[in-house]
Amino acid sequence: MPKALGADRYALKREIIRIRKSVPRSNDSSRGRIEKKLFHLEKQIQASVKKKIRRKENLPEIIYNESLPISAKKEDIIRAISENRVVIISG
């Protein structure tokens, strides 16, 4: 499930749980419904994974305006953000 969008994971996991709960009490007549639910769930997962891939491929490029004074401190700011939970930048 880690390849699916984070926003979709909860709903997909809930659907998996619902399907699992319905399997033990299922009979031959309900097997078709379960297979249909599994097919639908598989389609939802595939759509979520594709959407995540598309989003990742279409991330905007970060462009730093070098004319701004803060650009000189870009590397320091990046390091501070990666090393600390909270970073306050003022100026």
N, C-alpha and C positions, 0 to 999 in steps of 0.2 A: 504494500500500500504506500510506501514512501515515494513512489514515482507519481502518485496522484497529487492533485492540487490540495494544499492544506485545507482549504475551504470545503472541499468535497469529502475529506476523509471521514469525518464523523458520520455523515449520512450513509456513506458506503459501509462503514463498520456496523452501523445499526441494521442495515439491510442484510448483511451477512449473518448477524445474530438472529434476525427474524427467520431467515431461511433455515438456519441450523435447528432452531426450535421446532420448525414444522416438519423436519425430516423424520424424527422417530415415530411420530403418529401418522405418517403418511401411508397410504395404500396405493395400489396400482392406479386407481382412478385419479389420485392427486399427484402422482409422479409427473404427469404432463405439466401441471401447473408449476411444480417446483422447477422443472427444467426450463419452463418459460421465464420464471423469475430469475434463474441463474443466467440465462441468455441475456435478459435485460440488464442485469447487474454487470455482466461482462462488458456490454456495450457502454454502460455508464463509466466504468473504470477506464476503458480505452479512450473515451472522449475526454475524460479528465486528464489522462496522461498526455494526449495529443495537445490539449490546451496548455498544459504546463510547458511542454516543449516549445510550442509557438511563442509563448510569453518569454521564455528564456532566450530564444533566437532573436526576438524583437526588442531587446532591452536597448534603451537609448544610450548613445555614447556620451560619456561624461566629458564635457569640455570646460576647461578652467580658463577664465579670462585672466590672462597674464598681466593686464594693465591694473588689476586691483591689488592693493597692498597685501591683502591676506594671502594671495597666491604664493608669495615668498615663503609663507609658513605652511604650505600645503602638506608636505611630508611630516612635519611635526604634528599637525592636526590629525592626519590619518593614523599615525602611530599612537597618539593619545586616545583616540576613539577605540582602537583595537585593544589597547591595554587597560582601559578603565571603563567602569560601568556608567559613570556620569562624567561628562565633559562640558564645562561652561566656557564658551568663547565670547568674549566681549571686545568691543573696540570700534 
